[in-house]
Amino acid sequence: MKEDIKSRLAALRELMAARNIAATVIPQGDPHQSEYVSPHWKLRTFFSGFDGSAGTLVVTADKALLWTDSRYFLQAAIDLDGTEITLMKEGLEDTPTITQWLTHNLQPGSTVGIDGMVNSAAETVALAKALEREELNLVADFDPVGDIWPDRPALPVCPVEIHDEKYAGESAHSKIARILEVAARDEHATAVFISALDEIAWLLNIRSNDVRYNPVATAFLYISNAGSTLLIDPVKLTDEVRDYLAAQGVATAPYSSVLDFIAAIPAEARVLVEGARNAAAVVDALGARAIVGASPVALAKSCKNDTQIEHVRRAMARDGVAMVRSLMEIERRIRDTDKPLTELEVGEIVLRNRQKSPLFRDESFGTIAGFGPHGAIVHYEADEQTNAVIKTGNLLLIDSGAQYPDGTTDLTRTIATGTPTPQQKRDFTLVMKGHIALGSAIFPAGTTGHQLDVLARHFLWNEGLNYLHGTGHGVGFFLNVHEGPQSVRLNHVPTPLMPGMLTSNEPGLYRENIHGIRCENLVLTVPAMTTEFGRFLKFETMTMCPFDRSLFDLSIMTAEEIAWVNNYHAKVRETLLPLLATDEEREWLTAATAAL
């Protein structure tokens, strides 16, 4: 593999030289600015060998560098070892941004080349301005692949299915009208062009399997009061889906015709398009017709309606039953010294128990089962080479989730594989104190996740500890496990937390080469109270799964924190006991949720 990377970079440099390009920037992106992409679009992985969901490769005539965030520092170091590619740890004080590096390392008059169909319009505009200030040029029509990848996977052609309105709670026709009304009111737009796959799936109440773990269909969507069009490979559509779309007022056109379709949009149209979630080539094709602004779909999608919320409660309970059975089996296997348990088998156990539900559709991401030092690799995913045997005396981090037609789940539990040490208990409890503080927060309407993030970190910071990933991300409804626009993180995100938003609460602590700890539930933003000082909101914890009682250090917990754990476990017990099938399962859950 390392030799393949070397030869691929050499071939790329030949293409660059032929176009007089001094540097190229290759994100792990597609024309839809997706976080997770189909194999066809994994260009950065092809050229670097690194397969994390976040990261950008920069290649010059004599250098190759890969920027990625803290979730992937350890994984990237392993993947890039033995290649010429230098790891750039994004977000650290001494790490320049890609733009800073380019402007400091390229000679004036040099040209940077990117593919305008995979780089977003917002990033492209910002990069062009920064380069221009340093007398550098940008071209946005450079295809870095050329003939280098002869066996490149084809675009996915998974069939589209209709997402039943009994789950969605609103028709596609109604959503389209609502989005057009917002676009007209806020931006004076007459149409909206949408590239984001999750937004298209939500808006049209359709789902597919084009991207692993994300039930979306590869497509573009144009909506207007004069008519709407879904641009999609026709092989993906059955007659039933075509009739359904027509009934919702949506025509279809080939996916490959997108730029021609845009060219035919009337000159007088005012088309709202989000720069961060549309390719530069798309926005360029719209030209003067484009109104670059925030997509009204993202916010509408993030606020689940009452129908969706009730279904999410059922999905969480169903998922909790699968997790109880999984944790029981994992505990038994750890005790069985005659048949050692491995990290890959942990993932298989969790998947098998979820698959027992007739409503299970897929995992929502690849299970992270990290034992001991592997738990400190934030987005670790075991393979045959790294697959560790789980032994007693350390911590096992299990981060997993599922896709059901009535909801998407995501939870993390850290469990002791034997009698925990005082250090393990203290680390775990400091993380849980932050989890409890955030989960218990009451805050005025208009508060952003950035303003609440310190609640989850406060107890760690007091002891000189920290984690570098975000504390919370939005979660879709039978859609992407990561969605915006809200988040809880150190850097400012302007979207406030609003009723109906489903967000993760997942502080952590990672000691390199020792252990990793993360405690994650999904929380729903709900009304708390209205006083003379305004409207206040709070979180309702939706995930139903016990934490490992043996890891709590009661000596550093307040009475209120202990009560929170006991109340949460009582709710888990009340919710899941009627759904369990055997006395053994009920006895295990009763013990696992006993008061601290």
Protein Blocks (a to p, Z undefined) as FASTA:
>chain_A
ZZmmmmmmmmmmmmmmmnopabdcdddddfkopabdcfklmmmlmmnopacfbdcddddf
kbccddddfklmmmmmmmmgopabdcddehiaklccfklmmmmmccehiacdddfklbcf
klmmmmmmmmmmnopacdfkbcfklmmlmmgccddfbdcddddfklnopafklmmmmmmm
mmmmmnopabdcdfblklmmmmnopadfkbghiacddddddddfkbccddddfklpcfkl
mmmmmmnopacddfklmmmmmmmpcfkbccdddfklccfklmmmnmmmpccdddfklmmm
mmccfklmmmmmmmmmmmmmmmmmmmmmmmmmmmmmmlccdfklmmmmmmmmmmmpmkbn
bdfbdcdddehjlmmmmkgccdfklmccddehiacddddddddfkbccdddddddfbdcd
fklmmmmmmmmmmmmmmmmpccdehiafklmmmmmmmmmmmnopacfbdfbdcddehiaf
bdcfbdcdfbdcfbdcdehiacddddddddehiaccddddddddddfbdcfkbccddddd
fbdcdddfklpcfklccfklmmmmmmmmmmmmmmmmmmpmbfklmmmmmmmmgcZZ
